[in-house]
Amino acid sequence: MLAIIGGSGLSQLANLDVSHREVLRTPYGEPSGAVVFGQIRGRPAVFLARHGYGHVIAPHEVNYRANIWALAKNGAEAIVSVASVGCIRPDLKPGDVLIPHQIIDYTWGRKSTYHEGYDSAVVHVDFTEPYDPGLRARLLGAADAAGVAVGDGAVYAVTQGPRLETSAEIDRLERDGADVVGMTGMPEAALAKELGVPYATINIVANYAAGRADSRNGIRFETIEAVLAESTGRARAIIENLALHDDDPACS
């Protein structure tokens, strides 16, 4: 079963034929909201709004452990995250859709592992490739089948939030090798890795990062909503094509 985590601009999945919703409990507390079960093009799927319905949970307050656990323990065989980002790399622009391949984590204080506490053994996971290569390839193939242009690869810098970054911070991220910046990519990816569930992300570029292009003197929030409204439609098309071919052995 395919699981989708929706971020800013994707608090519900219009192409999901809903069968039921469940309020789930986990050993790590409650997820961001009810988990929505249903089908996409006849294939089983489940959806969770990362920030809650109504976008009421800030990035640093999301219960990432509960979210990933709830999906994994209820049959998710792959998790696709949708996250809006600001672009740093000069060839990117608002409205672009990317399938990132790497992460740099700048977050702090977030519960970022299932392996902690006095009665838990220390466990290290290999995080060389934070995104599952097979799932990334399937997303790229689904985008091609849907006729959606996507960027293959980007380094996603994950900051703490909820405030946006200063222009000097963006300069630092660029020197570090980041292409885009957002607030929700970690610890989500690491937690999925710990549970052994393939995980990949669709990044939607919502705006230029601070100090870049029309954000040189400040972020223009009034334009972001329109950009996300158009771009999330393309993200839905990718997800729909991914679900359509989810049981094709050639895509596994």
C-alpha distance (Angstrom), angle and dihedral (degrees) to the residues before:
residue distance angle dihedral
M1 . . .
L2 3.79 . .
A3 3.81 118.2 .
I4 3.80 123.6 -159.5
I5 3.79 125.8 -163.7
G6 3.78 111.5 -160.2
G7 3.79 122.4 -151.6
S8 3.79 134.3 -175.1
G9 3.80 108.7 -20.9
L10 3.81 93.4 17.5
S11 3.80 107.3 72.7
Q12 3.80 90.9 141.1
L13 3.78 135.2 24.1
A14 3.79 110.3 -126.3
N15 3.81 94.7 -167.3
L16 3.82 93.3 54.2
D17 3.81 112.8 105.5
V18 3.81 96.9 -144.7
S19 3.79 120.0 -139.7
H20 3.80 100.0 171.0
R21 3.79 146.1 -28.4
E22 3.77 126.1 -127.8
V23 3.79 131.2 -163.6
L24 3.79 100.5 -144.7
R25 3.78 131.0 -161.1
T26 3.79 123.0 -148.3
P27 3.82 135.5 -177.3
Y28 3.81 85.1 -105.1
G29 3.78 98.9 53.6
E30 3.78 130.9 -97.7
P31 3.81 125.2 -27.1
S32 3.79 120.8 -120.8
G33 3.80 91.3 -86.1
A34 3.76 145.4 -37.0
V35 3.80 113.9 -34.3
V36 3.80 110.7 -122.7
F37 3.81 116.9 -142.6
G38 3.78 125.0 -165.0
Q39 3.77 144.8 101.7
I40 3.79 137.1 -70.4
R41 3.80 112.2 -155.1
G42 3.80 88.5 -19.6
R43 3.81 94.7 -51.0
P44 3.83 120.4 115.8
A45 3.79 114.1 -105.9
V46 3.77 140.1 163.4
F47 3.80 129.9 -152.0
L48 3.80 134.1 -158.8
A49 3.81 126.9 -177.2
R50 3.81 105.3 -135.7
H51 3.80 94.9 -153.2
G52 3.81 95.5 39.3
Y53 3.76 125.7 -108.0
G54 3.76 107.7 -52.7
H55 3.82 91.1 26.8
V56 3.81 94.6 -95.7
I57 3.83 102.6 145.0
A58 3.80 117.5 82.6
P59 3.82 118.8 -137.2
H60 3.81 94.5 -106.7
E61 3.82 90.9 48.2
V62 3.81 98.2 52.3
N63 3.81 112.5 118.3
Y64 3.79 93.6 -130.8
R65 3.80 94.0 171.9
A66 3.80 92.9 55.0
N67 3.81 92.2 45.2
I68 3.80 96.2 52.3
W69 3.80 93.2 39.9
A70 3.81 92.7 50.9
L71 3.81 92.1 52.0
A72 3.80 95.6 43.0
K73 3.79 95.1 47.2
N74 3.79 92.5 48.1
G75 3.76 97.5 58.3
A76 3.81 106.4 -79.5
E77 3.80 108.6 156.7
A78 3.81 93.4 177.8
I79 3.80 133.0 15.0
V80 3.80 123.5 -149.1
S81 3.79 115.6 -168.4
V82 3.80 123.0 -159.8
A83 3.81 114.3 -155.7
S84 3.79 133.3 170.1
V85 3.79 117.3 -133.5
G86 3.77 143.1 178.4
C87 3.79 117.5 -117.4
I88 3.79 122.8 -120.4
R89 3.79 102.0 165.8
P90 3.81 108.6 88.9
D91 3.81 96.8 -130.2
L92 3.83 91.6 58.8
K93 3.79 126.2 87.0
P94 3.82 139.6 179.6
G95 3.79 111.1 -72.5
D96 3.79 95.2 35.0
V97 3.80 117.5 130.1
L98 3.80 119.3 -146.3
I99 3.79 138.8 -176.7
P100 3.82 101.7 -147.8
H101 3.80 121.4 -148.2
Q102 3.81 102.5 -167.7
I103 3.81 142.0 35.7
I104 3.79 135.5 -152.0
D105 3.80 110.3 -163.1
Y106 3.82 118.2 -145.4
T107 3.80 96.3 160.1
W108 3.79 123.4 115.4
G109 3.79 138.1 -166.9
R110 3.80 95.7 20.5
K111 3.79 119.9 132.3
S112 3.78 96.8 -107.7
T113 3.81 108.0 169.0
Y114 3.78 141.6 44.5
H115 3.80 90.2 -148.0
E116 3.79 106.1 79.2
G117 3.79 139.1 100.2
Y118 3.79 134.4 73.2
D119 3.82 93.3 -74.3
S120 3.81 96.6 46.8
A121 3.79 126.0 90.5
V122 3.78 118.1 -128.9
V123 3.82 109.6 -98.8
H124 3.80 125.3 -172.8
V125 3.80 120.4 -163.4
D126 3.79 125.8 -159.0
F127 3.80 106.6 -112.6
T128 3.80 98.7 173.7
E129 3.79 88.7 119.8
P130 3.81 107.2 30.2
Y131 3.80 92.9 -173.2
D132 3.78 122.6 58.7
P133 3.85 106.5 -107.5
G134 3.81 93.6 -147.3
L135 3.78 93.6 51.2
R136 3.81 91.1 46.1
A137 3.80 89.4 53.0
R138 3.79 90.6 49.6
L139 3.81 91.0 50.7
L140 3.78 90.7 51.2
G141 3.80 90.0 49.1
A142 3.80 91.1 48.0
A143 3.81 90.5 51.1
D144 3.79 90.4 51.2
A145 3.81 91.2 49.3
A146 3.80 89.9 49.7
G147 3.79 92.7 48.8
V148 3.81 91.2 -118.8
A149 3.80 117.4 144.8
V150 3.80 110.8 -134.0
G151 3.77 135.5 173.4
D152 3.78 112.7 -115.7
G153 3.79 105.5 -138.5
A154 3.78 137.0 1.6
V155 3.79 136.9 168.6
Y156 3.80 108.0 -115.6
A157 3.82 114.8 -152.4
V158 3.80 110.0 -156.3
T159 3.81 115.2 -154.5
Q160 3.78 129.9 -172.5
G161 3.79 102.0 -112.8
P162 2.90 154.5 152.2
R163 3.79 86.2 148.8
L164 3.77 118.7 60.1
E165 3.77 121.3 -115.9
T166 3.80 131.1 -89.1
S167 3.78 118.1 -114.2
A168 3.82 88.6 -111.2
E169 3.81 89.8 54.8
I170 3.80 90.1 51.4
D171 3.81 89.0 50.7
R172 3.80 87.9 54.0
L173 3.81 92.3 48.7
E174 3.79 89.6 51.2
R175 3.81 90.9 51.8
D176 3.80 87.9 50.3
G177 3.81 89.6 56.5
A178 3.81 101.2 -102.6
D179 3.79 119.7 152.2
V180 3.82 99.4 -175.0
V181 3.80 136.3 14.9
G182 3.79 131.5 -144.1
M183 3.79 140.8 144.2
T184 3.81 109.8 -124.2
G185 3.81 109.9 53.2
M186 3.79 92.9 94.7
P187 2.96 140.0 92.1
E188 3.82 85.6 4.8
A189 3.80 94.8 78.0
A190 3.81 94.2 45.7
L191 3.80 93.1 48.9
A192 3.80 91.9 52.0
K193 3.81 88.1 49.7
E194 3.81 90.6 53.0
L195 3.81 90.7 53.3
G196 3.79 92.4 45.6
V197 3.82 95.4 -119.6
P198 3.83 116.0 141.8
Y199 3.80 108.2 -114.7
A200 3.80 134.2 -175.0
T201 3.78 137.0 161.6
I202 3.77 138.6 -131.2
N203 3.81 108.9 -151.4
I204 3.79 118.1 -156.5
V205 3.80 113.4 -161.7
A206 3.80 105.0 -134.3
N207 3.80 100.8 171.9
Y208 3.77 146.8 -12.7
A209 3.80 111.4 -83.0
A210 3.80 119.4 -109.2
G211 3.80 113.4 -64.0
R212 3.80 93.6 16.0
A213 3.83 127.9 113.5
D214 3.83 110.6 -50.0
S215 3.81 89.4 0.4
R216 3.79 91.2 61.5
N217 3.80 92.0 111.1
G218 3.79 98.8 24.6
I219 3.80 143.5 -32.5
R220 3.81 114.4 -76.8
F221 3.80 100.4 -138.7
E222 3.80 92.9 177.9
T223 3.81 90.9 70.7
I224 3.81 98.1 46.5
E225 3.81 98.0 75.8
A226 3.80 93.1 55.0
V227 3.81 92.0 47.8
L228 3.81 92.1 50.6
A229 3.81 92.9 46.6
E230 3.80 91.0 57.9
S231 3.78 98.0 38.4
T232 3.80 97.5 46.7
G233 3.80 87.9 60.8
R234 3.80 87.9 62.5
A235 3.81 90.7 47.0
R236 3.82 88.9 53.7
A237 3.80 89.8 51.8
I238 3.81 90.6 53.5
I239 3.81 91.3 48.9
E240 3.79 91.8 47.8
N241 3.80 92.0 53.3
L242 3.79 91.0 45.1
A243 3.80 90.5 53.5
L244 3.80 91.6 45.5
H245 3.80 91.4 59.3
D246 3.79 96.8 31.9
D247 3.80 94.0 115.3
D248 3.82 95.5 42.7
P249 3.84 107.0 115.7
A250 3.78 89.4 -146.5
C251 3.80 89.1 62.4
S252 3.81 96.4 46.7
